[in-house]
Amino acid sequence: MNREFHPYASLWTTVSQWKTDNPKWLNGKWEELDAISADKFVEDGIKTLASAFKFFKEKELVNIYKIA
């Protein structure tokens, strides 16, 4: 069951973190930007989303794939 749920949870948490952090990255003070953390999030997020996309495509979950 965990294997089937993991892509959904990963997609949800990655998007949630993006929505929280993105305004800070775009509008925050330059001196307060944690570039290492932001870079790590982007690299990890790309891998996470690619894995989720692959899962949804293989399962032919077209509506979820479009949302992702």
DSSP file (Angstrom, degrees, kcal/mol; ACC not computed):
  #  RESIDUE AA STRUCTURE BP1 BP2  ACC     N-H-->O    O-->H-N    N-H-->O    O-->H-N    TCO  KAPPA ALPHA  PHI   PSI    X-CA   Y-CA   Z-CA
    1    1 A M     >        0   0    0      0, 0.0     4,-2.0     0, 0.0     3,-0.3   0.000 360.0 360.0 360.0 -40.3    0.0    0.0    0.0
    2    2 A N  H  >  +     0   0    0      1,-0.2     4,-2.4     2,-0.2     0, 0.0   0.885 360.0  55.5 -58.9 -38.8    2.9    2.4    0.8
    3    3 A R  H  4 S+     0   0    0      1,-0.2    -1,-0.2     2,-0.2     0, 0.0   0.864 110.3  44.7 -63.6 -36.3    4.3    1.9   -2.7
    4    4 A E  H  4 S+     0   0    0     -3,-0.3     4,-0.4     1,-0.2    -1,-0.2   0.811 117.9  43.7 -77.0 -31.2    0.9    2.9   -4.2
    5    5 A F  H >X S+     0   0    0     -4,-2.0     4,-2.2     1,-0.2     3,-0.6   0.775  93.8  80.2 -85.0 -28.2    0.5    5.9   -1.9
    6    6 A H  H 3X S+     0   0    0     -4,-2.4     4,-2.9     1,-0.2     5,-0.2   0.855  88.7  52.4 -53.4 -46.3    4.0    7.3   -2.0
    7    7 A P  H 3> S+     0   0    0      0, 0.0     4,-2.3     0, 0.0    -1,-0.2   0.892 111.4  48.1 -60.1 -37.8    3.8    9.1   -5.4
    8    8 A Y  H <> S+     0   0    0     -3,-0.6     4,-2.6    -4,-0.4    -2,-0.2   0.939 114.1  45.5 -65.9 -46.8    0.6   11.0   -4.2
    9    9 A A  H  X S+     0   0    0     -4,-2.2     4,-2.8     2,-0.2     5,-0.3   0.900 113.4  50.3 -63.7 -41.6    2.2   12.0   -0.9
   10   10 A S  H  X S+     0   0    0     -4,-2.9     4,-2.3    -5,-0.2     5,-0.2   0.920 111.9  47.0 -63.7 -44.7    5.4   13.0   -2.6
   11   11 A L  H  X S+     0   0    0     -4,-2.3     4,-2.4    -5,-0.2     5,-0.3   0.940 114.3  48.1 -61.2 -47.3    3.6   15.2   -5.1
   12   12 A W  H  X S+     0   0    0     -4,-2.6     4,-2.3     1,-0.2    -2,-0.2   0.933 114.7  43.3 -61.1 -49.2    1.5   16.7   -2.4
   13   13 A T  H  X S+     0   0    0     -4,-2.8     4,-2.4     2,-0.2    -1,-0.2   0.870 113.7  51.2 -69.5 -36.1    4.4   17.6   -0.1
   14   14 A T  H  X S+     0   0    0     -4,-2.3     4,-2.2    -5,-0.3    -1,-0.2   0.932 113.4  44.2 -66.1 -45.2    6.6   18.9   -2.8
   15   15 A V  H  X S+     0   0    0     -4,-2.4     4,-2.7    -5,-0.2    -2,-0.2   0.902 113.0  52.5 -65.9 -40.4    3.9   21.2   -4.2
   16   16 A S  H  X S+     0   0    0     -4,-2.3     4,-1.6    -5,-0.3    -2,-0.2   0.926 111.0  46.0 -61.3 -45.2    3.0   22.3   -0.7
   17   17 A Q  H  X S+     0   0    0     -4,-2.4     4,-2.9     2,-0.2     5,-0.3   0.896 111.4  53.0 -65.8 -38.7    6.6   23.2    0.1
   18   18 A W  H  X S+     0   0    0     -4,-2.2     4,-2.9     1,-0.2    -2,-0.2   0.935 108.5  49.7 -59.9 -46.6    7.0   25.0   -3.2
   19   19 A K  H  < S+     0   0    0     -4,-2.7    -1,-0.2     1,-0.2    -2,-0.2   0.818 115.4  44.7 -64.3 -29.8    3.9   27.1   -2.5
   20   20 A T  H  < S+     0   0    0     -4,-1.6     4,-0.5    -5,-0.2    -2,-0.2   0.915 121.8  34.6 -77.5 -45.6    5.3   28.0    0.9
   21   21 A D  H  X S+     0   0    0     -4,-2.9     4,-2.2     1,-0.2     3,-0.4   0.790  99.7  76.0 -84.9 -29.6    8.9   28.7   -0.1
   22   22 A N  H  X S+     0   0    0     -4,-2.9     4,-2.4    -5,-0.3     5,-0.3   0.887  94.2  50.2 -55.5 -46.3    8.4   30.3   -3.5
   23   23 A P  H  > S+     0   0    0      0, 0.0     4,-2.8     0, 0.0     5,-0.4   0.884 110.7  51.4 -60.8 -35.3    7.2   33.7   -2.3
   24   24 A K  H  > S+     0   0    0     -4,-0.5     4,-1.8    -3,-0.4    -2,-0.2   0.907 111.3  47.5 -65.0 -40.9   10.2   33.9    0.1
   25   25 A W  H  < S+     0   0    0     -4,-2.2    -1,-0.2     1,-0.2    -3,-0.1   0.895 120.5  37.0 -67.6 -39.5   12.6   33.1   -2.7
   26   26 A L  H  < S+     0   0    0     -4,-2.4    -2,-0.2    -5,-0.2    -1,-0.2   0.830 133.1  21.3 -83.5 -33.0   11.1   35.7   -5.1
   27   27 A N  H  < S+     0   0    0     -4,-2.8    -3,-0.2    -5,-0.3    -2,-0.2   0.496  97.6 102.4-117.9  -6.3   10.2   38.5   -2.6
   28   28 A G  S  < S-     0   0    0     -4,-1.8     2,-0.2    -5,-0.4     5,-0.1  -0.173  83.6 -79.4 -76.1 171.7   12.4   37.9    0.4
   29   29 A K    >>  -     0   0    0      1,-0.1     3,-1.2     3,-0.0     4,-0.5  -0.508  34.5-130.9 -71.6 137.5   15.5   39.8    1.2
   30   30 A W  G >4 S+     0   0    0      1,-0.3     3,-1.1    -2,-0.2    -1,-0.1   0.870 106.9  56.1 -55.4 -40.8   18.6   38.7   -0.7
   31   31 A E  G 34 S+     0   0    0      1,-0.3    -1,-0.3     3,-0.1    -2,-0.0   0.724 106.3  51.1 -67.7 -21.9   20.7   38.4    2.5
   32   32 A E  G <4 S+     0   0    0     -3,-1.2     2,-0.3     2,-0.1    -1,-0.3   0.481  81.7 115.0 -95.1  -3.6   18.1   36.1    4.1
   33   33 A L    <<  -     0   0    0     -3,-1.1     2,-1.2    -4,-0.5     3,-0.1  -0.520  58.0-149.0 -72.1 127.3   18.0   33.6    1.1
   34   34 A D     >  -     0   0    0     -2,-0.3     4,-2.4     1,-0.2     5,-0.2  -0.761  19.5-179.9 -95.0  88.4   19.3   30.2    2.0
   35   35 A A  H  > S+     0   0    0     -2,-1.2     4,-2.7     1,-0.2     5,-0.2   0.844  76.1  54.2 -62.9 -36.6   20.6   29.3   -1.5
   36   36 A I  H  > S+     0   0    0      2,-0.2     4,-2.3     1,-0.2    -1,-0.2   0.931 111.3  45.2 -64.7 -44.7   21.9   25.9   -0.5
   37   37 A S  H  > S+     0   0    0      2,-0.2     4,-2.5     1,-0.2    -2,-0.2   0.913 114.2  49.0 -64.3 -43.5   18.5   24.9    0.9
   38   38 A A  H  X S+     0   0    0     -4,-2.4     4,-2.3     2,-0.2    -2,-0.2   0.917 111.9  48.8 -62.9 -43.7   16.7   26.3   -2.2
   39   39 A D  H  X S+     0   0    0     -4,-2.7     4,-2.5     2,-0.2    -1,-0.2   0.912 111.6  49.3 -62.9 -43.5   19.1   24.5   -4.5
   40   40 A K  H  X S+     0   0    0     -4,-2.3     4,-2.9    -5,-0.2     5,-0.3   0.909 110.0  51.5 -62.6 -42.4   18.6   21.2   -2.7
   41   41 A F  H  X S+     0   0    0     -4,-2.5     4,-3.0     2,-0.2    -2,-0.2   0.929 111.0  47.6 -60.5 -45.0   14.9   21.6   -2.7
   42   42 A V  H  X S+     0   0    0     -4,-2.3     4,-2.3     2,-0.2    -2,-0.2   0.931 114.3  46.1 -63.5 -45.8   14.9   22.2   -6.5
   43   43 A E  H  X S+     0   0    0     -4,-2.5     4,-1.6     2,-0.2    -2,-0.2   0.939 117.7  42.4 -62.9 -47.0   17.2   19.2   -7.2
   44   44 A D  H  X S+     0   0    0     -4,-2.9     4,-2.7     1,-0.2    -2,-0.2   0.887 112.9  54.4 -66.3 -38.8   15.2   16.9   -4.9
   45   45 A G  H  X S+     0   0    0     -4,-3.0     4,-3.0    -5,-0.3     5,-0.3   0.887 105.0  52.8 -63.4 -39.9   11.9   18.2   -6.2
   46   46 A I  H  X S+     0   0    0     -4,-2.3     4,-2.2     2,-0.2    -1,-0.2   0.928 112.7  44.7 -61.2 -44.9   12.8   17.5   -9.8
   47   47 A K  H  X S+     0   0    0     -4,-1.6     4,-2.0     2,-0.2    -2,-0.2   0.919 114.7  48.8 -65.0 -43.7   13.7   13.9   -9.0
   48   48 A T  H  X S+     0   0    0     -4,-2.7     4,-2.2     1,-0.2    -2,-0.2   0.932 113.8  45.1 -63.3 -47.1   10.5   13.5   -6.9
   49   49 A L  H  X S+     0   0    0     -4,-3.0     4,-3.0     2,-0.2     5,-0.2   0.876 110.5  54.0 -67.8 -36.9    8.2   14.9   -9.5
   50   50 A A  H  X S+     0   0    0     -4,-2.2     4,-2.2    -5,-0.3    -1,-0.2   0.909 110.4  47.7 -61.9 -41.0    9.9   12.9  -12.3
   51   51 A S  H  X S+     0   0    0     -4,-2.0     4,-2.2     2,-0.2    -2,-0.2   0.911 113.0  47.6 -65.7 -42.7    9.2    9.7  -10.3
   52   52 A A  H  X S+     0   0    0     -4,-2.2     4,-2.7     2,-0.2     5,-0.2   0.922 110.9  51.7 -65.2 -43.6    5.6   10.7   -9.6
   53   53 A F  H  X S+     0   0    0     -4,-3.0     4,-2.5     1,-0.2     5,-0.2   0.926 110.1  49.6 -57.2 -45.2    5.0   11.6  -13.3
   54   54 A K  H  X S+     0   0    0     -4,-2.2     4,-2.7    -5,-0.2    -1,-0.2   0.923 111.0  49.3 -60.9 -45.0    6.4    8.2  -14.3
   55   55 A F  H  X S+     0   0    0     -4,-2.2     4,-2.1     1,-0.2    -2,-0.2   0.945 113.3  45.6 -59.3 -50.3    4.2    6.4  -11.8
   56   56 A F  H  <>S+     0   0    0     -4,-2.7     5,-2.9     1,-0.2    -1,-0.2   0.866 114.1  49.0 -64.8 -36.2    1.0    8.2  -12.9
   57   57 A K  H ><5S+     0   0    0     -4,-2.5     3,-1.2    -5,-0.2    -1,-0.2   0.923 111.4  48.6 -68.9 -44.0    1.8    7.7  -16.6
   58   58 A E  H 3<5S+     0   0    0     -4,-2.7    -2,-0.2     1,-0.3    -1,-0.2   0.858 112.9  48.1 -64.4 -34.7    2.5    4.0  -16.2
   59   59 A K  T 3<5S-     0   0    0     -4,-2.1    -1,-0.3    -5,-0.2    -2,-0.2   0.449 111.8-124.8 -83.4  -0.3   -0.7    3.6  -14.2
   60   60 A E  T < 5 +     0   0    0     -3,-1.2     2,-1.3     1,-0.2    -3,-0.2   0.868  55.4 155.2  56.5  40.6   -2.5    5.5  -17.0
   61   61 A L     >< +     0   0    0     -5,-2.9     4,-2.6     1,-0.2     3,-0.2  -0.627  11.7 170.0 -93.8  73.3   -3.9    8.0  -14.4
   62   62 A V  H  >  +     0   0    0     -2,-1.3     4,-2.4     1,-0.2    -1,-0.2   0.859  68.3  52.4 -60.5 -42.7   -4.2   10.7  -17.1
   63   63 A N  H  > S+     0   0    0      1,-0.2     4,-1.6     2,-0.2    -1,-0.2   0.904 113.6  43.3 -64.0 -41.0   -6.2   13.2  -15.0
   64   64 A I  H  > S+     0   0    0     -3,-0.2     4,-2.8     2,-0.2    -1,-0.2   0.896 111.6  54.9 -70.6 -40.2   -3.6   13.1  -12.1
   65   65 A Y  H  < S+     0   0    0     -4,-2.6    -2,-0.2     1,-0.2    -1,-0.2   0.896 107.2  50.8 -58.8 -41.1   -0.8   13.3  -14.6
   66   66 A K  H  < S+     0   0    0     -4,-2.4    -1,-0.2     1,-0.2    -2,-0.2   0.896 111.0  48.2 -64.7 -40.1   -2.2   16.4  -16.1
   67   67 A I  H  <        0   0    0     -4,-1.6    -2,-0.2     1,-0.3    -1,-0.2   0.925 360.0 360.0 -65.0 -44.3   -2.5   18.0  -12.7
   68   68 A A     <        0   0    0     -4,-2.8    -1,-0.3    -5,-0.1    -2,-0.2   0.504 360.0 360.0 -63.7 360.0    1.0   17.1  -11.8
